[in-house]
Amino acid sequence: MPDKNHGPAEREVIILQRLKEHGYVTVSDLSERLDVSEVTVRKDLQKLESRNLLHRTYGGANVRDPYVRDRPLDEKVTQFTEEKRRIGKAAANLVAARDSIILASGTTMTQVARHLRDKSELTVITSAMNVALEVAHLQDVEVLMLGGMVRRTSKSVVGPYAQEMMKEYACDKLFLGVDGFDLDHGLTTANAPEAHLNQYMIRAAQRVIIVTDSSKFGRRSLRRICGLDAVHRVITDASVDDHIVSHLKEQGLYVDVV
Protein backbone atom coordinates (compact mmCIF):
# COMPACT_ATOMS: atom_id res chain seq x y z
CA MET A 1 0.00 0.00 0.00
CA PRO A 2 1.55 3.39 -0.96
CA ASP A 3 2.41 6.03 1.62
CA LYS A 4 -0.34 8.64 1.28
CA ASN A 5 -0.64 10.50 4.56
CA HIS A 6 2.59 10.46 6.55
CA GLY A 7 6.18 11.31 5.70
CA PRO A 8 9.12 9.45 7.30
CA ALA A 9 9.62 11.97 10.14
CA GLU A 10 5.93 11.99 11.03
CA ARG A 11 5.78 8.19 10.95
CA GLU A 12 8.69 8.02 13.38
CA VAL A 13 6.88 10.33 15.80
CA ILE A 14 3.75 8.17 15.65
CA ILE A 15 5.72 4.94 16.11
CA LEU A 16 7.58 6.27 19.15
CA GLN A 17 4.35 7.61 20.64
CA ARG A 18 2.71 4.19 20.25
CA LEU A 19 5.74 2.59 21.91
CA LYS A 20 5.53 5.04 24.80
CA GLU A 21 1.83 4.27 25.32
CA HIS A 22 1.87 0.48 24.89
CA GLY A 23 5.46 -0.69 25.34
CA TYR A 24 5.42 -2.49 21.97
CA VAL A 25 4.21 -2.11 18.38
CA THR A 26 3.45 -4.60 15.63
CA VAL A 27 4.26 -4.23 11.95
CA SER A 28 0.74 -5.14 10.85
CA ASP A 29 -0.91 -2.57 13.15
CA LEU A 30 1.48 0.20 12.11
CA SER A 31 1.01 -0.63 8.43
CA GLU A 32 -2.74 -0.19 8.77
CA ARG A 33 -2.55 2.84 11.07
CA LEU A 34 0.01 4.71 8.93
CA ASP A 35 -1.46 3.60 5.59
CA VAL A 36 1.90 2.28 4.34
CA SER A 37 3.24 -1.12 3.37
CA GLU A 38 4.73 -3.51 5.92
CA VAL A 39 8.05 -3.20 4.08
CA THR A 40 8.02 0.55 4.77
CA VAL A 41 7.22 -0.03 8.44
CA ARG A 42 10.12 -2.48 8.81
CA LYS A 43 12.49 0.06 7.27
CA ASP A 44 11.22 2.71 9.71
CA LEU A 45 11.78 0.36 12.65
CA GLN A 46 15.26 -0.48 11.41
CA LYS A 47 16.18 3.21 11.28
CA LEU A 48 14.82 3.82 14.77
CA GLU A 49 16.71 0.82 16.12
CA SER A 50 19.95 2.14 14.59
CA ARG A 51 19.43 5.24 16.77
CA ASN A 52 18.82 3.08 19.88
CA LEU A 53 15.21 4.25 20.17
CA LEU A 54 13.66 0.76 20.14
CA HIS A 55 14.45 -2.94 19.84
CA ARG A 56 13.06 -4.88 16.90
CA THR A 57 11.39 -8.24 17.57
CA TYR A 58 9.51 -10.77 15.45
CA GLY A 59 6.60 -8.88 13.86
CA GLY A 60 7.26 -5.57 15.58
CA ALA A 61 9.35 -3.79 18.19
CA ASN A 62 9.42 -2.99 21.89
CA VAL A 63 11.19 -0.66 24.30
CA ARG A 64 12.97 -3.43 26.21
CA ASP A 65 16.44 -4.75 25.59
CA PRO A 66 15.70 -8.12 23.94
CA TYR A 67 18.79 -9.77 25.42
CA VAL A 68 18.37 -11.52 28.76
CA ARG A 69 21.19 -11.90 31.29
CA ASP A 70 21.49 -14.51 34.01
CA ARG A 71 19.64 -13.61 37.22
CA PRO A 72 19.39 -15.30 40.63
CA LEU A 73 16.45 -17.58 41.37
CA ASP A 74 15.58 -15.44 44.41
CA GLU A 75 15.10 -12.44 42.13
CA LYS A 76 13.04 -14.29 39.52
CA VAL A 77 10.68 -15.80 42.09
CA THR A 78 9.23 -12.36 42.92
CA GLN A 79 8.25 -11.60 39.30
CA PHE A 80 5.00 -12.61 37.54
CA THR A 81 4.03 -14.76 40.52
CA GLU A 82 0.32 -15.08 39.71
CA GLU A 83 0.99 -15.76 36.03
CA LYS A 84 3.48 -18.49 36.96
CA ARG A 85 0.99 -20.04 39.38
CA ARG A 86 -1.66 -20.31 36.63
CA ILE A 87 0.87 -21.64 34.14
CA GLY A 88 2.11 -24.23 36.65
CA LYS A 89 -1.43 -25.41 37.37
CA ALA A 90 -2.23 -25.75 33.66
CA ALA A 91 0.98 -27.69 33.09
CA ALA A 92 0.28 -30.07 35.97
CA ASN A 93 -3.17 -30.76 34.51
CA LEU A 94 -1.42 -32.34 31.50
CA VAL A 95 0.27 -34.93 33.72
CA ALA A 96 -1.51 -38.28 33.87
CA ALA A 97 -1.21 -41.16 36.32
CA ARG A 98 1.90 -43.31 35.78
CA ASP A 99 3.59 -40.62 33.67
CA SER A 100 7.34 -40.19 33.73
CA ILE A 101 8.15 -36.49 33.41
CA ILE A 102 11.19 -34.23 33.35
CA LEU A 103 11.01 -30.90 35.18
CA ALA A 104 13.84 -28.56 34.18
CA SER A 105 15.01 -25.63 36.31
CA GLY A 106 13.32 -22.28 36.96
CA THR A 107 10.70 -20.59 39.10
CA THR A 108 7.78 -21.58 36.87
CA MET A 109 8.85 -25.20 37.29
CA THR A 110 8.40 -24.80 41.05
CA GLN A 111 4.76 -24.00 40.41
CA VAL A 112 4.37 -27.05 38.18
CA ALA A 113 5.77 -29.20 40.99
CA ARG A 114 3.43 -27.68 43.59
CA HIS A 115 0.40 -28.73 41.55
CA LEU A 116 1.38 -32.39 41.31
CA ARG A 117 0.00 -33.30 44.74
CA ASP A 118 -2.96 -35.33 43.44
CA LYS A 119 -0.98 -37.32 40.87
CA SER A 120 -0.43 -41.05 41.37
CA GLU A 121 2.40 -43.40 40.42
CA LEU A 122 4.42 -40.54 38.99
CA THR A 123 8.14 -40.48 38.20
CA VAL A 124 9.80 -37.06 38.22
CA ILE A 125 13.31 -36.44 36.89
CA THR A 126 14.72 -33.01 37.66
CA SER A 127 17.94 -31.01 37.65
CA ALA A 128 16.56 -28.41 40.09
CA MET A 129 16.97 -28.73 43.84
CA ASN A 130 13.98 -26.48 44.57
CA VAL A 131 11.78 -28.67 42.36
CA ALA A 132 13.02 -31.88 43.99
CA LEU A 133 12.19 -30.50 47.43
CA GLU A 134 8.66 -29.63 46.31
CA VAL A 135 7.84 -33.23 45.30
CA ALA A 136 10.13 -35.28 47.57
CA HIS A 137 7.49 -35.53 50.32
CA LEU A 138 4.72 -36.79 48.02
CA GLN A 139 3.93 -40.43 48.84
CA ASP A 140 3.08 -41.60 45.32
CA VAL A 141 5.88 -39.80 43.46
CA GLU A 142 9.32 -41.22 42.74
CA VAL A 143 11.95 -38.50 42.40
CA LEU A 144 15.20 -38.86 40.47
CA MET A 145 17.57 -35.97 41.14
CA LEU A 146 20.27 -35.50 38.51
CA GLY A 147 23.84 -35.03 39.70
CA GLY A 148 26.53 -32.59 38.67
CA MET A 149 27.86 -29.11 39.28
CA VAL A 150 25.43 -26.82 41.11
CA ARG A 151 24.67 -23.46 39.55
CA ARG A 152 24.33 -20.87 42.32
CA THR A 153 21.93 -18.63 40.39
CA SER A 154 19.43 -21.34 39.47
CA LYS A 155 19.96 -23.84 42.34
CA SER A 156 20.17 -26.57 39.69
CA VAL A 157 22.80 -28.97 38.39
CA VAL A 158 24.53 -28.99 35.01
CA GLY A 159 27.47 -30.76 33.41
CA PRO A 160 28.53 -34.16 32.05
CA TYR A 161 27.22 -36.24 34.96
CA ALA A 162 23.68 -34.90 34.49
CA GLN A 163 23.94 -35.34 30.73
CA GLU A 164 25.09 -38.96 31.05
CA MET A 165 22.21 -39.70 33.41
CA MET A 166 19.69 -38.21 30.98
CA LYS A 167 21.01 -40.42 28.17
CA GLU A 168 19.76 -43.47 30.08
CA TYR A 169 16.12 -42.37 30.33
CA ALA A 170 13.07 -42.07 28.09
CA CYS A 171 10.14 -40.06 29.42
CA ASP A 172 6.62 -39.05 28.47
CA LYS A 173 6.87 -35.28 28.86
CA LEU A 174 9.45 -32.55 29.41
CA PHE A 175 8.36 -29.29 31.02
CA LEU A 176 10.92 -26.67 30.12
CA GLY A 177 11.29 -23.02 31.14
CA VAL A 178 13.32 -20.52 29.10
CA ASP A 179 14.93 -17.10 29.46
CA GLY A 180 14.12 -16.07 25.90
CA PHE A 181 11.53 -17.14 23.31
CA ASP A 182 12.17 -15.62 19.90
CA LEU A 183 9.96 -16.78 17.03
CA ASP A 184 12.88 -16.65 14.59
CA HIS A 185 15.83 -17.68 16.75
CA GLY A 186 14.06 -20.18 19.00
CA LEU A 187 14.41 -20.90 22.73
CA THR A 188 17.38 -19.62 24.71
CA THR A 189 18.84 -19.56 28.21
CA ALA A 190 21.53 -17.46 29.86
CA ASN A 191 23.79 -20.39 30.77
CA ALA A 192 25.53 -22.52 28.12
CA PRO A 193 25.87 -25.74 30.21
CA GLU A 194 22.18 -25.52 31.13
CA ALA A 195 21.24 -25.20 27.45
CA HIS A 196 23.32 -28.29 26.72
CA LEU A 197 21.55 -30.27 29.46
CA ASN A 198 18.18 -29.05 28.18
CA GLN A 199 19.04 -30.52 24.78
CA TYR A 200 19.61 -33.93 26.41
CA MET A 201 16.26 -33.57 28.15
CA ILE A 202 14.55 -32.82 24.83
CA ARG A 203 16.02 -35.97 23.29
CA ALA A 204 14.73 -38.04 26.23
CA ALA A 205 11.12 -36.81 26.05
CA GLN A 206 8.28 -37.81 23.75
CA ARG A 207 6.65 -34.40 24.11
CA VAL A 208 8.25 -31.03 24.91
CA ILE A 209 6.07 -28.49 26.70
CA ILE A 210 7.34 -24.94 27.21
CA VAL A 211 6.08 -23.15 30.32
CA THR A 212 6.85 -19.43 30.22
CA ASP A 213 5.32 -16.12 31.16
CA SER A 214 4.68 -13.71 28.29
CA SER A 215 7.61 -11.42 29.19
CA LYS A 216 10.00 -13.95 27.61
CA PHE A 217 8.59 -13.59 24.09
CA GLY A 218 10.60 -11.49 21.66
CA ARG A 219 13.73 -11.91 23.78
CA ARG A 220 16.99 -13.82 23.42
CA SER A 221 19.65 -14.99 25.82
CA LEU A 222 23.22 -16.23 25.50
CA ARG A 223 22.76 -19.85 24.41
CA ARG A 224 20.21 -21.37 22.03
CA ILE A 225 18.43 -24.48 23.27
CA CYS A 226 16.35 -25.44 20.23
CA GLY A 227 14.05 -24.19 17.51
CA LEU A 228 10.27 -24.30 17.45
CA ASP A 229 10.40 -27.59 15.56
CA ALA A 230 11.40 -29.37 18.79
CA VAL A 231 8.39 -28.04 20.72
CA HIS A 232 4.91 -29.58 20.91
CA ARG A 233 3.07 -27.25 23.27
CA VAL A 234 3.42 -23.81 24.87
CA ILE A 235 1.70 -22.66 28.06
CA THR A 236 1.79 -18.92 28.78
CA ASP A 237 -0.26 -16.12 30.33
CA ALA A 238 -2.99 -13.90 28.90
CA SER A 239 -0.67 -10.93 28.25
CA VAL A 240 0.89 -12.69 25.26
CA ASP A 241 0.41 -10.87 21.94
CA ASP A 242 -2.21 -12.38 19.63
CA HIS A 243 0.18 -12.42 16.66
CA ILE A 244 2.60 -14.60 18.66
CA VAL A 245 -0.15 -17.11 19.47
CA SER A 246 -1.24 -17.15 15.82
CA HIS A 247 2.31 -17.75 14.62
CA LEU A 248 2.85 -20.63 17.05
CA LYS A 249 -0.40 -22.28 16.00
CA GLU A 250 0.55 -21.88 12.34
CA GLN A 251 3.73 -23.81 13.18
CA GLY A 252 1.57 -26.68 14.45
CA LEU A 253 2.04 -26.05 18.18
CA TYR A 254 -0.68 -26.32 20.79
CA VAL A 255 -0.93 -23.06 22.76
CA ASP A 256 -2.59 -22.72 26.17
CA VAL A 257 -3.20 -19.14 27.32
CA VAL A 258 -4.09 -19.03 31.03
Protein Blocks (a to p, Z undefined) as FASTA:
>chain_A
ZZfkbcfklmmmmmmmmmmmnopacfklmmmmnopafklmmmmmmmmmmnopaccdehia
cfbdfbdcdddfklmmmgoklmmmmmmmmmmmmpcghiacdddedjklmmmmmmmmmpgh
iacddfbfklmmmmmmpmkbccdddeddddfklopaedjklmmmmmmpccfbdcdddfbd
cfknopcdfbfklmmmmmmmmmmpmbdcddddfklgopacfbdfbdfklpfbdcddfkbc
fklmmmmmmnopacddZZ
